[in-house]
Amino acid sequence: MGGLFYFMETESQSGTETVVYTSDDMMLVDTCSLVLSAKNITHRIERSADGSASISVAVDKQQEAAGQLRAYFRENRNWPPLLVDNRIEPLSTGLPVILTMAALALFYSVTGPYNPESVWFSGGAGNSGAVLQQGQYFRLVTALCLHSDFSHLAGNVLIGGFLLHFFLQISGVGIGMLSLLLSAATGNYINALIHGPGHISIGFSTAVFAMIGLLSAHQIIEHKRVPGVRMLVPLMGGAGLLAMLGSSGVRTDLGAHLFGLIAGLILGIFFGLLPTRRFKTSSFVQTCCLLISIFTVLTCWNMALAA
């Protein structure tokens, strides 16, 4: 509890009343008055010239009033909880989100819509046969940068940008980008395993649903001490978004969406349980993770075009 306070359990000062509480914090005095009023204990507040105030009760109510106030302060000893500054300060999140979405749009202006004869799609699309049989794992990353048409791109940029903004607010730019890249690539790999050779997958939508999984994992970790249905709310929310946004459309890859969501959820819970909170506010760690993410994407595309 804030403020300076102490109990005064003195003998009767006026013959009929005694002071049970005094403080120079008027909010605490008013709170104590409410506590006593709730217990139907008649009392009187007296303010002094130095700015402090005291609460007096009848002599025969002294023990009861003091006991109620002690119980109140004991039960509220750690309330309100200390405010923990979880804001991500090292890097602003707004500009990276804009640059990421702009990069996807700019890249689409270069690659154009899906064309199997294009060097971009032939070398960078998520071809499950090339991944599983030829070990071209770089496709798990490069496929995230390609889109089948403009509507595919627009949906991913609008929804993805919105989700990315909030995700980076939680994780920070560098850690957020790296964990998103890892989750989305894992989702693409699981999708390739399930479908087997012959399946083609492209689009940032796998990363969008990986973000939904990561955000759901964050909520689960935050509520880990609250048992029951509340822990299922993030899971139901993620499943609902999958049903609304990721299960319809002519070229919708439901597997990529589903496994992106699952990969984000599992990796989000795993990383959330690790003692990494102090790294989120480290400029050095965030910058290193961001550079690793950029280097990974560029390296994967270099391998794709070389192949």
N, C-alpha and C positions, 0 to 999 in steps of 0.2 A: 504494500500500500504506500502511496506517496504522501509527502508532508511530514511534519513533525508532530508527534502526538505522544501522550503518556496518560496513564490512568492515575487518578487521585482518589484513593479510597480513604478519606479522612473521617475523623469524627464529625459530628454534626456542627455545622458552622453557624446555623441560625436557630438551632434547637429543633427544627422540623425538617430541614433539608441538608443534603451533603453533596459535594461535587464528586461525580463519578468519572468525568471525562473533560479534558481541556486540550485545546489545540489552537495553533495560529492558522490552520487551514480550514477555511469556512466550509469548503465542500465536504471535508471529513466530518465536521461538526453536524452539518445537515444530514449526512448519511447516517451518522449515529442516531440522530433524532428520529429518522425514519425507522431504524431498527427497533428503537424503543417504542415508537408508536405502533409498529406492527405487533408488538407483544402487549399492547395496552398498558404500558408503564407510563404513568403521568410524569412529566419532566418539564424543566424550564431551562431555556437558553439565555445566558447572560453574556453580553459582549463588553469587553473592557477597552480602555483607551489605547492600549498598545496594539490593538488589532486582533488579539486572540479572543476566544470565546470558550465558555464552559457550560457543561450540562449538569444540572442539579436535579436530584430526585428526593423523594421523601426518605427519611432515615430507614424506615422499615422495608424500603424497596432497593436499598443500596446493593445488597448481595445479588439480588436477582438481576438488576440493571447491569452491574459490573460483569456478571456471568454471561449475559446475553452479548455484551459488547466484546468480551474476550472470545466468545465462540464465533462471532462474526469475523473478527480480524484473523482468527486462526483458520477459518474456512476460506478466507480470501487472501491468504498470505502471499500467494504467487499470482494474484489477479489485480490488474490486467497483466497478461504475459508481456514480456519484453518484446518490443518490436525488432524483428530481425530484418535487416536491409538485404533483401534478395535481388535487388535490382542489378542488372548486368550493366556495369559502367565501362569496361574496357573498350568495347566497340559498339557504336550505334547500330541498332537493328534495322532501322528504316532504309538506309542506303543499300545495305547488302541485299535486302529483299527486292528492291527496285532493280538493282543490277542483275540479280539472278533471273528475274522474270524477263528483263530486257534482253539478256543473253539468249534465253530460249527463243524469244521472238526473232532476234537477229539471226540466230542459227537457222531458224525455219526459212527466213528470207533467202538463205544461201542454199539449203538442201531442197526446199520445195516440198510438196506433198509426197506421199509414199510412191516410190518408183523402184522396183526390184533391180533395174539395170543401173541405177545411180550408184556411184562409188560410195556415197555416204551410207546408203541403205544396204548395199551388198556387203560392205565391210563393217558397218556398225550396228545393224539391227540385231535384236536378240534372237538369233538363230539357235534353237536348242540343240540341233545336230552339231553345229560348229562348236558350241560350248562343251557338250558332253563327249563328243568323239574326237575333236581336234584340240581341246583345251584352250579355246579362245575365250578366256574368262573376261577379257576386256570388254566384250559385248554386253556384259551385265551392267556396265556403267554407260557405255556409249548409247545403248538403246534408250536410256532415259532422256537423251537430248533430241531424239527424233520424234516426229509426229506425222500421223497419216494424212491430216488435212487441217485447214485453218480452224474449224470448229473444235477439233481435238486440242489444238494448241490453245485456243482462247479459253476453253473450259479449265484446262490445267493451270494456265497463268492466273486466271481470276481466283479460282478456289485455292490453288496452291500458294499464291501470294498471300492470301488472307490467312491461311493456316501457318505459313512459314513465319509471318510476322509474330504471331503469338508464341510459336514454338521457340523462336530465337530469343524472345523476351524471357523465357524460362531457362534455356540452356546456354545462351550466349551464341555469338555468331560462329566462332570456330568449332567449338564442340558440337553445336547444333548441326552445322553443315556436314561435319565428318560422320556423326552418328546417323544423319539422314541418308548420306551416301551409302554407308555400310548397310543400313536396314533395307534400302531400296534394292541394292545389288543382291542382298541375301534373298529378298522376295523374288527377284527375277531368276535366281538360281533354283530356288525351290520350284518355281513355276516350270522351268525347263526340265527338272527331274520328273515332275508329275506328268507332263505332257509327253516326254520322250522326244527323240529326233523328229524333225519335220514341223516344228511349231515356230512361228515368227511372232515376236513381241516387241513393240516399240511404245514410247511415250513416257512422259513425266508422271503419269497418273499412278504408277507404282510407288513413286516417291510421295505423292499426295496421300495415298492410303497408309504408307509407312509413317507419315507425320501424324495421321489420325491415331495409329497404334502407339506412337511415342507419347502423344498427348494423353491418351487413355492410361498408359503406364504411369505417367506422372501423377495423375489423379489417384490411381490405385496406391502408389507409394505414399502420397500425402495422407491418405485415409487408412493406412495400414493398421492403425490402432483402433479403428472403428469396425467391429465385426458386423456381419449381416448383409442385408440387401444393398446398403449404400456402396459397398465395394463393387457391386455388379453394375452400377449405373454407368461408369465409363465404358465397360464392355458393351452394354446395350446401346449406348450412344454410338460407339464405333460400328457396331453391327447395323444400326439404323442408317448411318451415313453410307455404309457399303451398299445397303439395299436401295437407297434413294439415288445415289450418284454413280455407283460402280457396277450395276448388274443389268443395265439396259443399253441399247445402242447397237448399230449395225456392226461396228468393229470393236466392240467392247471386249477386253480380255479380262473376264471375271477372275480367272486364276491369278493373274498378275496383281489385281486389286486385293483379292483375298489374302494371298501370301505376303503381299507388301504390308497389309494390316497386321497379320500374325507376326511377321518378322519385326516390325516396329514395336509391337506390344511386348514380345519376349525380350528383345534387346533393351528396350526402354526399362523394363523391370530389372533386368540384370545390371545395367549401368546405374539405375536409381538406387540399388542396394549397396553399391560401392561407395566408400567414403570420398567422393569426388567433389563435394560442395565447394570446398575452398578453391578448386581449380577454376570454377565458373567465373570467379571474380579476378582471375589472374590474366593480365594482358598478355603476358608471355605465352601461356598455355593456349589461350584463345587464338592468338596470332599464328602460333605453330600449327594448330589444328586446321585453321583456315587455309594456310599455305599448303598443307598436306592434301587437303581436299581439292584445291585448284590443281596442284601437281598431278594428282591421281587422274582427274578428268583429262587433262592435257596428254598425259602419258598413254592413257587408254586409247585416245583418238589417234595418237601418233602410231600406235601399234595397229589400230584398225586400218588406217590408210596405207600403212606399209604392207599389211597382209593382203 
